[in-house]
Amino acid sequence: MARDKTARVRRTWSSDPRPPLAADPGDGGLPGRSFKTAELVAFDIVREIVDNKMEPGSRLPHEAEMLGHYRVSRASLREALRLLEVQGLVRLQPGIGVTVGHASPRNLGRTMTLFYQMSGASYEELLVAWTLTEPLLAELAARNPDAEKRAAVLRPFLASTIEEEESGPQAINDGLAFHDAIAELAENRALAVTYRAIGFIVSDHMLMSKDRTQLETFITDEHAEISAAVIAGDGKTANALMATHVEHVVEDFRAYWPAKLGERVRWR
């Protein structure tokens, strides 16, 4: 089935050549700036990935097919693919070709750190942003009208479930999975991707710096309390509990590494 889908996508690319690319003034370009050919190709590749409903891991057409489709030079096509690869939206794999990547908030977070660094944003400002945004996702998650989905997604983080299924403390990745689950239930992709990107920056740049592999007990307990509130559909309580939870984590980090707070966020 996957092979048939890839074949259909390749036929679409090769049998429908594009007209020569030109900058589109309606695409929101900056005043005085025209798009490079590679950027225009990158825009089109993303559109066609979405239009063809290509899943992560799906193969894009061979280079020769895309060259014929977009009517651009090999250099422009390869630059376009590199632009998308940096964002994690495609993967260039020797011997395999180009495959669709993931629209991961973590990848967005890496790009955001570049702008944070250039604008002079500090890690303290980053933490404040996290404390303001994460509670809103919890409230939106509790408002999700699908009660069965709320329960199914968050059951692994309830206290009773942890006691039954975990023989020891939860791993850091379990904590990240909890916040991903909250964002999923919020069912607002614009907010979820943006706010989780902030959360991943906090995690990757700050929380992981404690060189730990497991969550502190208070974090696990608070995840369980928030999960119960979301499952109950209590948005106000979920918001308040998440605000308290994030502040506890922030206070823990501030005590551990106070010198880092005033540093400028670094792109990495």
C-alpha positions as CSV (number, residue, x, y, z in Angstrom):
1,M,0.0,0.0,0.0
2,A,2.8,2.5,0.9
3,R,4.6,1.6,-2.4
4,D,1.4,2.4,-4.4
5,K,1.0,5.7,-2.6
6,T,4.6,6.7,-3.3
7,A,4.1,5.7,-7.0
8,R,1.0,8.0,-7.2
9,V,2.9,10.8,-5.7
10,R,5.7,10.4,-8.2
11,R,3.3,10.4,-11.1
12,T,1.8,13.6,-9.8
13,W,5.3,15.3,-9.6
14,S,6.5,14.1,-13.0
15,S,3.3,14.4,-15.0
16,D,2.3,17.9,-13.9
17,P,5.3,20.2,-14.6
18,R,5.1,23.6,-12.9
19,P,5.3,26.9,-14.8
20,P,8.6,28.7,-14.3
21,L,8.8,29.9,-10.7
22,A,8.4,33.6,-9.9
23,A,8.0,35.5,-6.7
24,D,4.4,35.8,-5.5
25,P,3.7,39.3,-4.0
26,G,0.8,37.8,-2.2
27,D,3.0,35.4,-0.2
28,G,3.8,38.0,2.4
29,G,7.4,38.8,1.4
30,L,9.3,41.6,3.3
31,P,9.3,45.0,1.6
32,G,12.2,45.2,-0.8
33,R,12.9,41.5,-0.6
34,S,12.2,38.9,-3.3
35,F,12.2,35.2,-2.7
36,K,15.1,33.1,-4.0
37,T,14.3,30.4,-6.4
38,A,15.3,27.8,-3.8
39,E,12.8,29.3,-1.3
40,L,10.0,29.2,-3.9
41,V,10.8,25.5,-4.6
42,A,10.8,24.8,-0.9
43,F,7.3,26.4,-0.6
44,D,6.0,24.2,-3.4
45,I,7.5,21.0,-2.0
46,V,5.8,21.6,1.3
47,R,2.5,22.3,-0.4
48,E,2.7,19.1,-2.4
49,I,3.6,17.0,0.6
50,V,0.5,18.4,2.3
51,D,-1.7,18.1,-0.8
52,N,-0.6,14.5,-1.3
53,K,-1.1,13.7,2.4
54,M,2.4,12.2,2.6
55,E,3.2,10.8,6.0
56,P,6.6,11.0,7.8
57,G,8.9,8.5,6.2
58,S,7.3,8.7,2.8
59,R,9.7,9.0,-0.1
60,L,9.7,12.1,-2.3
61,P,10.2,11.6,-6.0
62,H,13.7,11.1,-7.4
63,E,15.7,14.2,-8.1
64,A,15.3,13.9,-11.9
65,E,11.5,13.9,-11.5
66,M,11.5,17.0,-9.3
67,L,13.9,18.8,-11.6
68,G,11.4,18.2,-14.5
69,H,8.5,19.2,-12.3
70,Y,9.8,22.4,-11.0
71,R,11.9,23.4,-14.0
72,V,14.8,24.7,-11.9
73,S,18.5,24.0,-11.7
74,R,19.9,21.1,-9.7
75,A,21.6,23.7,-7.4
76,S,18.3,25.4,-6.6
77,L,16.5,22.1,-5.9
78,R,19.2,20.9,-3.6
79,E,19.3,24.2,-1.8
80,A,15.5,24.0,-1.3
81,L,15.8,20.5,0.1
82,R,18.6,21.6,2.5
83,L,16.4,24.5,3.7
84,L,13.7,22.0,4.6
85,E,16.2,19.5,6.1
86,V,17.4,22.2,8.5
87,Q,13.8,22.5,9.7
88,G,13.5,18.7,10.1
89,L,10.7,18.7,7.5
90,V,12.6,16.3,5.1
91,R,15.5,13.9,5.5
92,L,18.2,13.4,2.9
93,Q,19.4,9.8,3.3
94,P,22.2,8.3,1.1
95,G,21.0,5.3,-0.8
96,I,17.4,6.0,0.1
97,G,16.7,9.5,-1.2
98,V,14.5,12.3,0.3
99,T,11.9,11.3,2.8
100,V,9.3,13.4,4.6
101,G,10.2,14.4,8.1
102,H,8.2,15.5,11.1
103,A,6.6,18.9,11.9
104,S,8.1,18.6,15.4
105,P,7.8,21.4,17.9
106,R,11.4,20.5,18.9
107,N,12.6,21.3,15.4
108,L,10.7,24.6,15.6
109,G,12.3,25.3,19.0
110,R,15.8,25.0,17.5
111,T,14.9,27.7,14.9
112,M,13.3,29.9,17.6
113,T,16.5,29.8,19.6
114,L,18.3,31.5,16.7
115,F,15.9,34.4,16.9
116,Y,16.0,34.5,20.7
117,Q,19.8,34.7,20.6
118,M,19.8,37.4,18.0
119,S,17.1,39.4,19.9
120,G,19.0,39.1,23.2
121,A,16.3,37.0,25.0
122,S,17.5,35.6,28.3
123,Y,16.9,32.2,29.8
124,E,14.9,33.9,32.6
125,E,12.6,35.4,29.9
126,L,12.3,31.9,28.4
127,L,11.2,30.5,31.8
128,V,8.6,33.2,32.2
129,A,7.2,32.5,28.8
130,W,6.9,28.8,29.7
131,T,5.1,29.6,32.9
132,L,2.6,31.7,31.0
133,T,1.9,29.3,28.1
134,E,1.8,25.8,29.5
135,P,-1.2,26.4,31.8
136,L,-3.3,27.6,28.8
137,L,-2.6,24.3,27.1
138,A,-3.8,22.4,30.2
139,E,-7.0,24.4,30.3
140,L,-7.7,23.8,26.6
141,A,-7.0,20.1,27.1
142,A,-9.6,20.0,29.8
143,R,-12.1,21.7,27.5
144,N,-11.7,18.9,24.8
145,P,-15.2,17.6,24.3
146,D,-14.1,14.0,23.9
147,A,-14.1,12.7,27.5
148,E,-13.1,9.2,26.4
149,K,-10.0,10.6,24.5
150,R,-9.0,12.7,27.6
151,A,-9.1,9.6,29.7
152,A,-7.3,7.4,27.2
153,V,-4.5,9.8,26.6
154,L,-3.8,10.8,30.2
155,R,-4.5,7.5,32.0
156,P,-0.8,6.5,31.9
157,F,0.0,9.6,34.0
158,L,-2.5,9.0,36.8
159,A,-1.1,8.2,40.2
160,S,-2.8,4.8,40.5
161,T,-1.6,3.7,37.0
162,I,2.0,4.8,37.8
163,E,1.9,2.7,41.0
164,E,0.6,-0.3,39.0
165,E,2.8,-0.1,36.0
166,E,6.1,1.6,37.2
167,S,8.5,-0.2,39.4
168,G,10.6,3.0,39.9
169,P,10.7,6.7,39.2
170,Q,9.6,7.9,35.8
171,A,12.2,8.8,33.1
172,I,12.6,12.3,31.8
173,N,11.1,11.2,28.5
174,D,7.9,10.3,30.4
175,G,7.7,13.8,31.6
176,L,8.1,15.2,28.1
177,A,5.4,12.7,26.9
178,F,3.0,14.1,29.5
179,H,3.3,17.6,28.2
180,D,3.0,16.3,24.6
181,A,-0.2,14.6,25.6
182,I,-1.6,17.8,27.1
183,A,-0.8,19.7,23.9
184,E,-2.4,16.9,21.8
185,L,-5.6,17.2,23.8
186,A,-5.7,21.0,23.5
187,E,-6.6,20.5,19.8
188,N,-5.2,23.8,18.6
189,R,-2.3,23.0,16.5
190,A,-1.1,26.6,16.2
191,L,-0.9,27.0,20.0
192,A,0.3,23.4,20.6
193,V,3.2,23.6,18.2
194,T,4.3,27.0,19.3
195,Y,4.0,26.5,23.0
196,R,5.5,23.0,23.0
197,A,8.5,24.5,21.1
198,I,9.1,26.8,24.1
199,G,8.8,23.7,26.4
200,F,11.3,21.8,24.4
201,I,13.8,24.7,24.5
202,V,13.4,24.8,28.3
203,S,13.9,21.1,28.5
204,D,16.8,20.8,26.1
205,H,18.7,23.9,27.3
206,M,18.0,24.0,31.0
207,L,16.3,21.0,32.6
208,M,18.5,18.4,31.0
209,S,21.6,20.3,32.2
210,K,21.1,18.8,35.6
211,D,22.4,15.5,34.1
212,R,19.5,13.5,35.4
213,T,17.7,10.5,33.9
214,Q,14.6,10.4,36.1
215,L,11.9,12.8,37.2
216,E,11.7,14.0,40.8
217,T,8.8,12.5,42.7
218,F,7.0,15.8,43.1
219,I,6.9,16.2,39.3
220,T,5.3,12.8,38.8
221,D,2.7,13.5,41.5
222,E,1.8,16.9,40.0
223,H,1.5,15.3,36.5
224,A,-1.0,12.9,38.0
225,E,-3.0,15.7,39.6
226,I,-3.2,17.7,36.4
227,S,-4.2,14.6,34.5
228,A,-7.1,14.0,36.9
229,A,-8.3,17.6,36.4
230,V,-8.1,17.4,32.6
231,I,-9.9,14.0,32.6
232,A,-12.6,15.5,34.8
233,G,-13.0,18.4,32.3
234,D,-12.1,21.0,34.9
235,G,-10.3,23.6,32.9
236,K,-9.9,26.2,35.7
237,T,-8.3,23.6,38.0
238,A,-6.1,22.2,35.3
239,N,-4.8,25.7,34.5
240,A,-4.1,26.4,38.2
241,L,-2.4,23.1,38.8
242,M,-0.2,23.4,35.7
243,A,0.8,26.9,36.7
244,T,1.9,25.7,40.1
245,H,3.6,22.7,38.6
246,V,5.6,24.7,36.1
247,E,6.6,27.2,38.8
248,H,7.8,24.4,41.0
249,V,10.0,23.1,38.2
250,V,11.3,26.6,37.5
251,E,12.1,27.2,41.1
252,D,14.0,23.9,41.2
253,F,16.1,25.0,38.3
254,R,16.7,28.5,39.6
255,A,18.1,27.1,42.8
256,Y,20.3,24.6,40.9
257,W,21.8,27.0,38.4
258,P,21.1,30.6,39.2
259,A,24.0,31.9,37.1
260,K,22.4,30.7,33.8
261,L,19.2,32.8,34.2
262,G,20.7,36.0,33.0
263,E,22.5,34.4,30.0
264,R,21.3,35.0,26.5
265,V,19.5,32.0,24.9
266,R,21.9,30.3,22.5
267,W,21.0,28.9,19.1
268,R,21.7,25.1,18.9
